[in-house]
Amino acid sequence: MEELVIRDAEVVDGSGGASYRADVVVDGGRIVSIVQEAAAAGCQRPKARRELDAEGLVLAPGFIDMHAHSDLALLRDPDHSAKAAQGVTLEVIGQDGLSYAPVDDRTLAEVRRAITGWNGFGDDIDFGWRTVGEYLDRLDRGIAVNAAYLIPQGTVRALAVGWDDREATPDELDRMRRLVAEGLEQGAVGLSSGLTYTPGMYAKDAELTELCRVVASYGGYYCPHHRSYGAGALEAYEEMVALTREAGCSLHLAHATMNFGVNEGRAPELLSLLDKALADGADISLDTYPYTPGCTTLVAMLPSWASEGGPEAILARLADDDTAERIRHHMEVIGADGCHGVPIEWDTIEISGVSDPELVDHVGRTVRQSADARGEAPWVTARRLLLQDRLGSTILQHVGHEDNVRTIMRHRVHTGGSDGILQGTKPHPRAYGTFPHYLGHYVRELGVLSLEECVAHLTSRPAARLRLPDRGLVREGHRADLVLFDPRTVAAGSTFEEPRRLPTGIPYVLVDGRFVMEDGRRTDVLAGRAVRRTTR
């Protein structure tokens, strides 16, 4: 007898088609049968060792978070309710060009310092891996939800070239090609870049194109955080489209927003650019989170020249008064590339987390508010934070536009990604609320998307981008990564004031046919594993 039958569920199967009522039978981690309208037709109903009454609940494929920063959280926090409680059954990590494999001892130490604000320094982690394959093997010991990995181009460059702003030599480029190929052979699904973060931003298009050729040869995709989301955003999108077309590589645009005052109301221009490329045969997708503020680290706002050489070089420049004044002028007057070419507005920069507990009184305030409370200029406050927190401060950047968010999420190649940074006292609520916020706010309350459309955006579309033929749909033979939610009550619990509150209306989540959420509570099941690219 099979393990589980989910009885009388309203199945929204991920295809975008109309929902239907059915009994769904799960066994051995897969969906083994779907019996539609069995009760109404008087058919013999399937039986199993356990029956779950799903009356009033929607059964959908598990949600796929196409942009996650859980690289260490998956290892540190077996509970990981931040994602499991949202119905997320697969996360794509290794984002924005910086993560923890492939590395050597030196590069690992540098990367840990550089992205402390994303993931913490990792004192509680055993960094026993060095290659992509070894990192994926570590995930395979058991994690809360599944994870796929993108090779981080900035880390690869740090390993092969270092943190200097210069072109790679032919030998260094060959080494980067080999590192990318090895990572793909070991199971990575593609390559990410952070082209406003060092050292990835120092790569010219020709270098990126060569790496993308390697990715294309393995059937992977390129996921860039491109060179600007502010001034010159459209040109930055065009650059990525042209680069991947030249390389013959699939493109997935990370957190594809149009932010800052210069881009208000300009989402249709972005979509027009993408529609033209799609019509010409380009393979493009994108992800967004359903909120207007962004989230990153305070150090990411600095100009690239101030970040050359890595974290210790940054701290040395900030400690020097004359150099610090040059940095301030570049940020406040010229517009640093780290701040997307727009002069920084300190009243939009809210401190969301710090590494040094003595700085916690800054959390929840904008830099300007903290500066005003101390009777000093905002840059004085920001500089002190950067130095004392050793670059570990995270920020919310309030620069988005609701009309752009809604316009982009309607597009036919859109997928969902939380960009969830779990570090900090007051993280962005998207880390805990992205997927129920789509379903509750943008589907039920606003009607921006139908329920069937929205589920397709969060399931089958990302599965297709990841080339996972047995995930993302409720189909016989598919993996039993499933979520059951109440369409009348599903909502994000997280808010900007209380960002770690869990969602409502998602009582059951299954990974590999095992309950990781049951009756709205996290179980002790660790059914997640690394999801590897398996075909060229």
Disulfide bonds with the S-S distance in Angstrom:
none
